[in-house]
Amino acid sequence: MAEVTERYYLDQLGVAPARLDGVAVTRRGYGRPTRRIELIEAGHPVPDAAGLTGATKMLALVDSAGPQDLVLVLMSGGASANLIAPATGVTLAEKQALTRQLLKSGATIGEINTVRKHLSAIKGGRLAARAYPAPVVTLAISDVPGDDPAVIGSGPTVADPTTLADARAVAARFRLALSPAITRALADAASESPKPGDARLKGTTFHIVARPADALSAAAARIKGAGYECLLLGDSIEGEAREVAQSHAKLARELHASGRRAVILSGGELTVTIRGQGQGGPNQEYALALVTELDGIAGLAAIAGDTDGTDGGSGEPDDPAGAFVAADSAARARALGLDPALFLADNNSRGFFSSLGDLLQPGPTYTNVNDFRAILVDRP
């Protein structure tokens, strides 16, 4: 987004380079060549010091903006982790520890971001509030169920409808171990985020330029063009990855039994409650749960992946995006002495599919419109 924006202003409009300043923060390995905009690669899904540097520079930049400046914010999924500016009294290490807990808890992205927004100096409308009175225009790529601007990247340029009480409720629901500083911040009225009607946000506009539904619609058109029926379950599916997989597999078996040729499509933000010691992400766990559900049924196959090219993982650009499943996946695993159920119990989907050679590893895609899942139902 930053690369194309530079091209538009400098090359198409012929704007003098000195008139354009900016900072772009993206996940490690996802950088693109820029000329005027400073590019910083930072940690994801756990924030790091580079993200703190990027957020600090962004806040300093918007602090310098005046009524005659345009603050253009390019927002995409991942910003919640990449932009890290802890609330007063909270350290980076404390935010990192809390993020790790949230990622393992099984909380939805909305619940996770509710907590993040109330422990931040940049999320939950605070970036736009700092830019006031400069006009702020946000162009966003949605990666969240429902395309809620307040959830995309934790909504740094829009009013936040959630409250400190909501954040405390999430922490209690998932039994998060909060540091004393975080406990104080969540009890401090000064930590409350800008709300609808805040005068500092009146000069802001927000536009979604791409969304999960766009990706699924394009896939559906290709599926129908190939002669298959397309069952689109929606772009906002949430829930435990393994439970959603079981539900989708049941539908696939029913379609197969009736002799239909179809593809079941779905998007959304699945969750994994981590109880084991393995590696993987929601898409890999969804795929692993499908392995036993589709075992031996000729004509069934599946793919599940995150459209940004990385599904969970360690935050490295070569982390897998997801995995492939075929009717013989379970049989090939048994031939190697692997039990899919044991790997699932250990949340070790990455280890399982790595052993089979069935990881989906496209590398950085430079965009993010949430997860993509497809189950192919064909005749043997």
C-alpha positions as CSV (number, residue, x, y, z in Angstrom):
1,M,0.0,0.0,0.0
2,A,2.8,2.4,0.9
3,E,4.7,1.6,-2.3
4,V,1.7,2.2,-4.5
5,T,0.8,5.4,-2.6
6,E,4.3,6.8,-3.3
7,R,4.0,6.0,-6.9
8,Y,0.6,7.8,-7.1
9,Y,1.8,11.0,-5.5
10,L,5.3,11.2,-6.9
11,D,4.8,9.8,-10.4
12,Q,1.2,10.2,-11.3
13,L,0.5,13.5,-9.6
14,G,4.1,14.8,-9.8
15,V,4.1,16.0,-6.2
16,A,7.4,17.3,-5.0
17,P,9.2,14.6,-2.9
18,A,9.8,17.2,-0.1
19,R,6.0,17.4,0.4
20,L,5.6,13.7,1.2
21,D,6.7,12.3,4.6
22,G,5.7,9.0,6.1
23,V,6.4,5.9,8.1
24,A,5.3,2.4,7.2
25,V,5.5,-0.5,9.6
26,T,5.0,-4.1,8.4
27,R,5.8,-7.6,9.6
28,R,9.3,-8.9,9.1
29,G,10.1,-10.0,5.6
30,Y,7.2,-8.0,4.1
31,G,9.0,-4.9,3.3
32,R,8.7,-3.3,-0.2
33,P,10.9,-0.7,-1.9
34,T,10.0,2.9,-0.9
35,R,11.6,6.3,-1.7
36,R,10.2,8.8,0.8
37,I,8.3,6.7,3.3
38,E,10.5,5.2,5.9
39,L,9.9,1.4,6.1
40,I,10.3,-0.5,9.4
41,E,9.9,-4.3,9.7
42,A,8.5,-5.3,13.0
43,G,7.4,-8.4,15.0
44,H,4.2,-10.2,14.5
45,P,2.1,-11.7,16.1
46,V,4.1,-10.7,19.2
47,P,5.2,-7.0,19.1
48,D,8.8,-6.0,19.4
49,A,11.1,-3.0,19.9
50,A,11.0,-2.3,16.1
51,G,7.2,-1.9,16.3
52,L,7.6,0.4,19.3
53,T,10.1,2.5,17.2
54,G,7.7,2.7,14.3
55,A,4.7,3.7,16.4
56,T,6.8,6.4,18.2
57,K,7.8,7.8,14.8
58,M,4.3,7.8,13.6
59,L,3.0,9.6,16.6
60,A,5.7,12.2,16.3
61,L,4.8,12.7,12.6
62,V,1.1,13.2,13.3
63,D,1.9,15.5,16.2
64,S,3.7,17.8,13.7
65,A,0.7,17.8,11.2
66,G,-1.4,21.0,10.9
67,P,-4.8,21.9,9.4
68,Q,-3.2,22.2,5.9
69,D,-1.7,18.8,6.0
70,L,-3.4,15.5,5.0
71,V,-2.7,12.6,7.2
72,L,-3.2,9.5,5.0
73,V,-3.3,6.3,7.0
74,L,-2.9,3.0,5.2
75,M,-4.3,0.3,7.5
76,S,-4.2,-3.5,7.2
77,G,-4.5,-6.5,9.4
78,G,-1.4,-7.1,11.5
79,A,-1.2,-3.5,12.7
80,S,-2.4,-4.5,16.1
81,A,0.9,-6.3,16.6
82,N,3.1,-4.1,14.4
83,L,2.1,-0.8,16.0
84,I,3.0,-1.0,19.7
85,A,2.8,2.0,22.0
86,P,2.1,0.9,25.5
87,A,-0.1,3.0,27.8
88,T,1.7,5.1,30.5
89,G,3.3,2.9,33.1
90,V,3.1,-0.3,31.0
91,T,6.3,-1.8,29.5
92,L,6.9,-3.4,26.2
93,A,7.8,-6.7,28.0
94,E,4.4,-6.6,29.8
95,K,2.6,-6.0,26.5
96,Q,4.5,-8.9,24.9
97,A,3.6,-11.3,27.8
98,L,0.0,-10.3,27.6
99,T,-0.2,-10.8,23.9
100,R,1.2,-14.3,24.2
101,Q,-1.5,-15.1,26.7
102,L,-4.2,-13.7,24.5
103,L,-3.0,-15.6,21.5
104,K,-3.2,-18.9,23.4
105,S,-6.5,-18.2,25.2
106,G,-8.9,-18.9,22.4
107,A,-10.2,-15.3,22.5
108,T,-11.7,-13.8,19.3
109,I,-9.8,-11.1,17.4
110,G,-12.4,-8.6,18.7
111,E,-11.9,-9.6,22.3
112,I,-8.1,-9.5,21.9
113,N,-8.2,-6.0,20.3
114,T,-10.6,-4.7,23.1
115,V,-7.8,-5.4,25.6
116,R,-5.1,-4.0,23.2
117,K,-6.9,-0.7,22.7
118,H,-7.1,0.0,26.4
119,L,-3.4,-0.5,26.9
120,S,-2.2,1.6,24.0
121,A,-1.2,5.2,23.2
122,I,-1.9,4.7,19.5
123,K,-4.9,2.3,19.1
124,G,-8.6,2.9,19.6
125,G,-8.7,6.2,17.9
126,R,-5.7,7.7,19.6
127,L,-3.6,8.1,16.4
128,A,-6.3,10.3,14.8
129,A,-6.8,12.2,18.1
130,R,-3.1,13.0,18.1
131,A,-3.3,14.2,14.5
132,Y,-6.1,16.8,15.2
133,P,-6.7,19.3,13.7
134,A,-5.2,17.8,10.6
135,P,-7.7,15.9,8.4
136,V,-7.2,12.2,8.5
137,V,-8.2,9.8,5.7
138,T,-7.8,6.0,6.3
139,L,-7.7,3.4,3.5
140,A,-8.1,0.0,5.0
141,I,-7.8,-3.6,3.9
142,S,-10.1,-5.6,6.2
143,D,-9.0,-8.9,7.7
144,V,-11.7,-9.2,10.4
145,P,-15.2,-10.7,10.6
146,G,-17.7,-8.1,9.8
147,D,-15.2,-5.6,8.5
148,D,-15.6,-3.4,11.6
149,P,-13.2,-0.4,11.3
150,A,-12.8,-0.3,15.1
151,V,-11.4,-3.9,15.0
152,I,-9.1,-3.6,11.9
153,G,-5.7,-3.0,13.3
154,S,-7.4,-2.1,16.6
155,G,-8.9,1.0,15.0
156,P,-6.2,3.7,15.5
157,T,-8.2,6.3,13.5
158,V,-11.8,5.6,14.5
159,A,-13.8,6.0,17.7
160,D,-13.8,3.0,20.0
161,P,-17.2,1.7,21.2
162,T,-15.6,-0.7,23.7
163,T,-14.7,0.3,27.2
164,L,-12.2,-0.3,30.0
165,A,-14.9,-2.5,31.6
166,D,-15.1,-4.6,28.5
167,A,-11.4,-5.0,28.5
168,R,-11.4,-6.1,32.2
169,A,-14.2,-8.5,31.4
170,V,-12.2,-10.2,28.6
171,A,-9.2,-10.5,31.0
172,A,-11.4,-12.1,33.6
173,R,-13.2,-14.4,31.1
174,F,-9.9,-15.9,29.9
175,R,-8.3,-15.8,33.3
176,L,-5.3,-13.7,32.1
177,A,-2.5,-13.2,34.5
178,L,-2.1,-9.4,34.5
179,S,0.9,-7.5,35.8
180,P,0.3,-4.9,38.5
181,A,1.0,-2.1,35.9
182,I,-1.6,-3.5,33.5
183,T,-4.1,-4.0,36.2
184,R,-3.7,-0.3,37.2
185,A,-4.0,0.8,33.6
186,L,-7.2,-1.1,33.0
187,A,-8.6,0.6,36.2
188,D,-7.5,4.1,35.3
189,A,-10.1,6.3,33.7
190,A,-7.3,8.0,31.8
191,S,-6.8,4.8,29.8
192,E,-10.2,5.1,28.3
193,S,-10.2,5.4,24.5
194,P,-11.8,8.1,22.4
195,K,-15.5,7.5,21.9
196,P,-18.1,8.3,19.2
197,G,-18.7,12.0,19.2
198,D,-15.2,13.0,20.2
199,A,-14.5,16.4,18.6
200,R,-10.9,15.3,17.7
201,L,-12.3,12.7,15.3
202,K,-14.7,14.8,13.4
203,G,-12.2,15.5,10.6
204,T,-11.6,11.8,9.9
205,T,-12.9,9.6,7.1
206,F,-12.5,5.8,6.7
207,H,-12.7,3.7,3.5
208,I,-12.4,-0.1,3.2
209,V,-10.7,-0.8,-0.1
210,A,-10.6,-4.6,0.1
211,R,-12.3,-7.2,2.3
212,P,-12.5,-10.9,2.8
213,A,-15.7,-11.1,0.8
214,D,-13.9,-9.8,-2.3
215,A,-11.4,-12.7,-2.1
216,L,-14.1,-15.3,-1.6
217,S,-16.3,-13.9,-4.4
218,A,-13.4,-14.1,-6.8
219,A,-12.7,-17.7,-5.8
220,A,-16.4,-18.5,-6.2
221,A,-16.4,-17.2,-9.7
222,R,-13.5,-19.4,-10.6
223,I,-15.1,-22.4,-9.0
224,K,-18.3,-22.0,-10.9
225,G,-16.4,-21.4,-14.1
226,A,-14.7,-24.8,-13.6
227,G,-18.1,-26.5,-13.4
228,Y,-18.5,-27.0,-9.7
229,E,-21.2,-25.9,-7.3
230,C,-20.0,-23.4,-4.8
231,L,-21.3,-23.4,-1.2
232,L,-20.1,-20.1,0.3
233,L,-20.5,-20.4,4.1
234,G,-19.5,-16.7,4.7
235,D,-16.5,-14.6,5.4
236,S,-17.1,-14.1,9.1
237,I,-16.9,-17.6,10.6
238,E,-15.5,-17.7,14.1
239,G,-14.9,-20.5,16.6
240,E,-12.5,-23.2,17.6
241,A,-10.7,-24.3,14.5
242,R,-11.1,-28.1,15.2
243,E,-14.8,-27.7,15.9
244,V,-15.4,-25.7,12.7
245,A,-13.5,-28.3,10.7
246,Q,-15.8,-31.1,12.1
247,S,-18.9,-29.1,11.0
248,H,-17.5,-28.4,7.5
249,A,-16.4,-32.0,7.1
250,K,-19.9,-33.3,7.9
251,L,-21.3,-31.1,5.2
252,A,-18.6,-32.3,2.7
253,R,-19.5,-36.0,3.5
254,E,-23.2,-35.3,2.9
255,L,-22.4,-33.6,-0.4
256,H,-20.2,-36.5,-1.4
257,A,-22.8,-39.1,-0.5
258,S,-25.4,-37.3,-2.7
259,G,-23.0,-37.3,-5.7
260,R,-22.6,-33.6,-6.0
261,R,-19.5,-31.9,-7.3
262,A,-18.9,-28.8,-5.1
263,V,-16.5,-26.6,-3.3
264,I,-17.2,-25.4,0.3
265,L,-15.7,-22.0,0.8
266,S,-15.3,-20.1,4.0
267,G,-13.4,-17.2,5.6
268,G,-13.3,-15.6,9.0
269,E,-11.0,-15.7,12.0
270,L,-10.8,-19.1,13.7
271,T,-9.2,-19.5,17.1
272,V,-7.1,-22.1,18.9
273,T,-7.1,-22.7,22.6
274,I,-3.6,-23.9,23.1
275,R,-3.2,-26.8,25.6
276,G,-0.3,-28.6,24.0
277,Q,3.4,-27.8,23.2
278,G,3.3,-28.0,19.4
279,Q,3.5,-25.3,16.7
280,G,0.9,-24.2,14.2
281,G,-1.9,-21.7,13.6
282,P,-5.7,-21.8,13.2
283,N,-5.6,-22.8,9.5
284,Q,-3.2,-25.7,10.1
285,E,-5.2,-26.9,13.1
286,Y,-8.4,-26.7,11.0
287,A,-6.6,-28.8,8.3
288,L,-5.3,-31.3,10.8
289,A,-8.8,-31.8,12.2
290,L,-10.0,-32.5,8.7
291,V,-7.5,-35.3,8.2
292,T,-9.4,-37.9,10.2
293,E,-12.7,-36.5,9.2
294,L,-12.0,-37.0,5.4
295,D,-9.9,-40.2,5.9
296,G,-10.3,-42.5,2.9
297,I,-13.1,-40.7,1.2
298,A,-11.9,-40.6,-2.5
299,G,-12.7,-37.3,-4.2
300,L,-12.3,-35.1,-1.1
301,A,-9.5,-32.6,-0.6
302,A,-9.0,-29.3,1.2
303,I,-6.8,-26.3,1.6
304,A,-6.7,-23.8,4.5
305,G,-4.5,-20.8,4.7
306,D,-4.0,-17.2,5.8
307,T,-4.0,-14.8,2.9
308,D,-1.1,-12.8,4.2
309,G,1.1,-15.9,3.8
310,T,1.7,-16.7,7.5
311,D,-0.6,-18.7,9.8
312,G,0.5,-18.3,13.4
313,G,4.1,-19.4,13.7
314,S,7.2,-17.6,15.1
315,G,6.8,-14.4,13.2
316,E,9.3,-15.4,10.5
317,P,8.5,-14.7,6.8
318,D,9.0,-18.4,5.9
319,D,6.4,-19.6,8.4
320,P,3.7,-21.6,6.6
321,A,0.4,-20.1,5.6
322,G,-1.6,-23.2,6.2
323,A,-1.8,-26.8,4.9
324,F,-3.3,-29.1,2.2
325,V,-5.4,-32.2,3.0
326,A,-6.3,-35.1,0.8
327,A,-8.3,-38.3,1.2
328,D,-5.0,-40.2,1.7
329,S,-3.4,-37.8,4.2
330,A,-4.3,-40.1,7.2
331,A,-3.1,-43.2,5.4
332,R,0.2,-41.6,4.5
333,A,0.6,-40.5,8.1
334,R,-0.1,-44.0,9.4
335,A,2.6,-45.3,7.0
336,L,5.0,-42.9,8.7
337,G,3.9,-44.0,12.2
338,L,2.1,-40.7,12.9
339,D,-1.2,-40.4,14.7
340,P,-3.2,-37.3,13.6
341,A,-5.1,-37.4,16.9
342,L,-2.0,-37.2,19.0
343,F,-0.7,-34.2,17.0
344,L,-4.0,-32.5,17.3
345,A,-4.0,-33.0,21.1
346,D,-0.6,-31.4,21.2
347,N,-1.6,-28.5,18.9
348,N,1.2,-29.6,16.7
349,S,-0.3,-29.2,13.3
350,R,2.8,-27.7,11.8
351,G,4.9,-30.7,12.8
352,F,2.3,-33.1,11.3
353,F,2.0,-31.5,7.9
354,S,5.8,-30.8,7.8
355,S,6.3,-34.6,8.1
356,L,3.9,-35.2,5.2
357,G,5.3,-32.4,3.0
358,D,1.8,-30.8,2.9
359,L,2.5,-27.4,4.4
360,L,1.2,-24.4,2.3
361,Q,4.2,-22.0,2.1
362,P,3.6,-19.2,-0.5
363,G,5.8,-16.7,1.3
364,P,4.8,-13.0,1.8
365,T,1.7,-12.0,-0.2
366,Y,1.9,-8.3,0.8
367,T,-1.8,-8.2,1.6
368,N,-4.2,-9.6,4.2
369,V,-7.9,-10.3,3.7
370,N,-8.2,-12.9,6.5
371,D,-8.3,-16.7,6.2
372,F,-9.3,-18.8,3.1
373,R,-10.6,-22.3,3.4
374,A,-11.9,-24.6,0.7
375,I,-13.0,-28.2,0.7
376,L,-13.3,-29.9,-2.7
377,V,-16.0,-32.5,-3.1
378,D,-15.6,-34.5,-6.3
379,R,-16.5,-37.9,-7.7
380,P,-13.8,-40.6,-7.2
